Amino acid sequence: MPYADLGRVRLCYEVSGPKDGEPLLLIHGLGAQLIAWYPGFCRALEAAGFRLIRFDNRDVGLSSKCDDEPDYSLRDMACDVVGLLDALDLTSAHVVGQSMGGMIAQELAISEPERVRSLCSIYSAPGAEFLTDDEAFWSVLHRPTPQDRERAIGQWIETEKLSGLDGFDDAWLRAFATEIYDRNYCAQGLQRQARAMLNAPDRHAALARLTMPVAVIHGRDDQIISYRGGIATAGAVPGAELHLYAGMGHQVTPRLWDDFVRVITRNAERAAADDRSSPTAVTAGSRPGVHTADSDSDSDSDSDSDSDSDSDVGLHADSRVRSRTDSRTDSRTAGTSAASTT
């Protein structure tokens, strides 16, 4: 695989899809390697005409490990993305980030808005306060990684199931976990990434300045990052689309791939339709488009019927969630060594 040498870090990346396709940069989450973007989902995006760019974030997979470096931030990881775009001679790209990758994508859009044609944030949030405070969940993540290969793979599967895996049979999941472990699994890198995520400043106010098309996807059954984090993200960005799915956890589940591709494609088309030389004025209090969907349905009708008092948790840009980051940062970071659940 090719590498982009950015100076202090070296990123492993892969480009696929039609050579004349719109560039779509995929940013994965905590501890996740580029191969963790499910092949079937990638094929669906390529079939929609996108030229995909996947990469290993610093400290995971085949990219540089930061063992002897000081702690870094999500902003540093967003700067890595800028360096990768430069290495690929791309002035901008459509960007999709899931979980912690969504947070990095938000940082990228905030700090380098001209590099982001459109943004899709999948089960992410504008701050760490939306992460679960379930001590049982964090205790599972805090377990040390076994030295034995088979036990380590089994633990990876067990931990990943916390994300709400659905639509994957056990044989496929074991083969997938084995590929991830054998390629280059780095538990210490996951810990450093977790600190960057949990210590990142709140992004509500900064997100309000975004003008590129933004779509937000989140599952109502997400047990790792509350769906209210998705509502807060959409509520912070004027004109953002919000897509909530019943029955969806913290995974890009196969039965929803077609719908996700439609959301991402439509968001990219919104960017293409924009007249960048004369940006459309945006009202600060504008309301995001809301799409609530049953996970078994491909319906695309807008609805507020399943809002669950969402007006109190960020549907309106002028009534956003502004919860303070709690004091669990240290306890949640300590010893994190499991899999790529965020």
N, C-alpha and C positions, 0 to 999 in steps of 0.2 A: 504494500500500500504506500501511496505517496505521503510525504511529510511537508509541513510548512514550518520553517525555522523562523521563529518570531523573536529571537534573541535569548531571553531568559527561559522561554519554554518552546517546546517543539510539539506541534500537534499532528497527530495522524488523522488523515481524512480520506474520504472516498466520494467520488462524483459519479452519478449514474443518471440514466434517463436520456431523453432526446437532446441532442446537442444544441438544437435551436430552441429548446424549451425555456420558459421563465425560470430563473434561478430561485430555488426554494431551500433555504438553510434550515436544517433540523437540529435543535439543541435539546439533548436529553437531560435527565435528572440526576439526582444524587447517586454517585457511584456507578452510573450506567455507561456502558460502552456504546460505540456507534452501531454495533450489531444488535443492540437491544431495540432498535427501531424494527418492528416486526416486518419480515420480508413481504408478506402479503399486503400490508398497508403501504409499504414503499412502492410496490408494483402498481397499486391503485393510483397513487399520486403521479407516478410516471405515465400511466395511461391517460391521466388527465392533462398531460402535456408539460409537466414540471421537470426541470433538470435538478435533481436532488444533490445536496451537499450535506453529508453526515460527517461527524468528527468525534474523536474522543476528547472530552474536556481535559484540561490539565489534571494530573493526579489519578487518571483512570486509563485502562486499556493500554494502548501502545504509545500514548503521549507521555511527555515528561512527567516524572515524579518530583515532588517538591519536598523531599525528605529533609534537606538541609537549608530550606528557605524559611523566612518568617511567614506568619500567617498572611493569607491573601484575602481579598474581598470579592463579592459578586461583581463589583465594578471592574476589578482586575480580570475576571473571567470574561466579562463583556469586551474588554480591550483585546483579549485573545481572539475573539470573534472578528473584531475589526482587522486585526493582523491577518487572519485567515482570508478575509475578503480581499485584502490588499494583495496577498500572495496569489490569489486566483484572478487578479486583475478585474475585480468586480467593484464597481462604484456603489452598488446597492443590491439587495435581494429581498424577496419575501421571506419572512421569518416565522417559524413555528417552534414553540418551546413547550415542553411538558414538565409539570411539577417544578423542581428547582430550575430546570431549563427554561420554563416560562418566566421565572424571576430574572434569570440572566437576560432573556429576550427583552423583558421590560427595561432593565438597566441599559441595554443596547439602544433601545428606542428613545430612552430619555437622554442619554449622553451623546448619541450619534444619530439623531433622527433622520438625517439625509441618507443614511445607509440602509434604512428599513423602508421598503416599499409598502408592505402591509405586515401586520402582526397578528398572529393567532396564539393566544395563551390558553393552554390546556391544563385543567385541574391545577391551577397555580393560584397565587395571591399577591397582594401588594405589600405583605409583611408577614413575619414569622408567627404573629399572634393567631393566625388561622390554622396553624398546625395543631394536630391533636394533642391534648394534654393527658391522654390515657396512659397511665404509668405502666400498665401491662404491655402496651404496644412498645413503649420505649425500652422496657426491660428486655424484650425480645431482640431489639436492635443492638442492645449493649452487650450481648453475648460475644465472647471472643470467637474468632473464626477457627474451626478445627484445623489442625495441621494435616490430618488425613484427607486425601482428595475426595473419597466417596462421601465421608461425613460432611465435608465442606459443601459439596454439591447438594446434599440432602438439606442442609441448613439453609442454603440459598433458596431452594424451592419452598421450604416452609415459611421463610420470611417473605418471599414474593407473594405468597398466597394471602398475606395480610392486605395486599392491595386490592383484593376482590377479583382474582383471576376468574375469567368466565369465557368459555368457548375454546379452551385449549385442553387436549387430552393429556393424560399423564405421560405417555411415551414421548410426545412432542415436547412437553415441558422439560422432561429430564434431558433430552438431547440438546435443547436450547440452553439449559443451565450448564451442561457439560461444556458446550462451546464457549460460553462466557467465561467459565472458570479457567479453562485451558488456554484461552487466548491471552489473558493477563488480568487477573483479579487482584486489586490492591485495597485491602481493608484500611490501611493507614491513610491512603488518599481519600477514601470516603469520609473519614473522620475530619480531615482538614476541610473538605468541601462542606460538611455539615456546619462547621464553625462559621464559614463564610456566609452560609445561608441564614443561620440563626442570628448572626450579629449584624446583618444588613439593615440599614436605616429604612424607615417606612417610606413607601413610594406614592402614597395617595396624592399628595399635592403635585408631585412631579408628573404623574400620569395625566393630570388634568391639562397639561400643556401639549399633549400629543395631538397631531393633526392627521397622521396617516390612518387608513382604515384599520380598525381593530375588531377582532372577533374573539369571544371568550367561550370556551367549552368546559363544562364541569358536570360531574355526576352527583345526583342527589344522595347517593349511598356511599360517597367517598368518606372513608374512615380515617384518612391520613391528613388531608387538607380539606377543611370544611367547604362545602359548596358555597357558603357565605363568602369565602375568599374570592370565588369566581364572580359573585354578585358585586362584591366591593371593587374588584378590578374593572368590571364593565361600568359600574357607577361612577368611577373616577375619570373615565375617558369619555369626553363628549362624542356622541354619535356611535358608540361601540355597540356591537351586536352581542347578545347574551344567549347562549344555548345551554339549557339545563336538561339533563336526561335522567328520568326515573330508572332505577335498577342498575345504574352505572356506578362502579367504584372508582378506584385510582388506577385504572388501566385503559388503554386504547383497545377496547374489546372488538373482536372481529365482526360481530353483528352490526356494529355502528360505523365500520370503516367507510362504507359508501356515503353515509350522511356526513361524516367528518370531511371527506374529500370534497363534497359539495360546499360545505361551509368555507373551507380553505380556498377553494376555487372562486367562489363568489366574492370573498374578501379580496382576493388578488385582482379580480375584475373591477372591483370598486377603485382600486389603486390605478388601474389602467385608464379608467374613465375620468380620473381627476385631471384637472388642468393645473399642473404644478406651477405654472408661471403666474396663475391668478387663483390662489387657494380660496376655496369657499369659506365664508365666515362661519364660525361655529358658535352657537350660543352656549354659554358656560353652564346653564342649567338644563341642557338638552337631555332627553331621556334615551337610554340605550334601547335598541330593538331587543325584544325578549322572545325567546323561543323555548318553550318547555315541551319536552318530548318524552313519550314512553319509549323505553329502550327497545321495545319490540316493534316500533312503528317508524316508518320513514316519513311520516307527516311533517310538512314544513310550515304549518300554519302558526302564526304568532298568537300567543295566549298568555294571560296572566292568571289563569284559573288555578294553577298549582303553586301560587306564589308563597304560601306558608308565611304570611306577614312579611314578605320580602321588602315592603316599603320601609321597614324598620332596619333593614340590613344592607342598604346600598343600591337599590334600583335607580334612585334619582341621584344625579350628580351633586345636588345641593343638600343631600342628606346621607352622606357616605359614612360607612363604618370607619371609625378612627380609634379603634381599641389600641391601647398601649401594649408594646411587647412585654410579656410577663417575665417573671424571674426564673423561668424554668430553663433558660438557655444553657447554663453550665451543666445541669443534670441531664439534659437531653443530649448534649454533645458528648459527654464523657463516655469513652469506650465504644462509641458507635462503630460497628464492624460488620454489619450484615449486608444485605443486598440493596438493589437499586429501587427502593420503594418510593422515593420521591424524585 
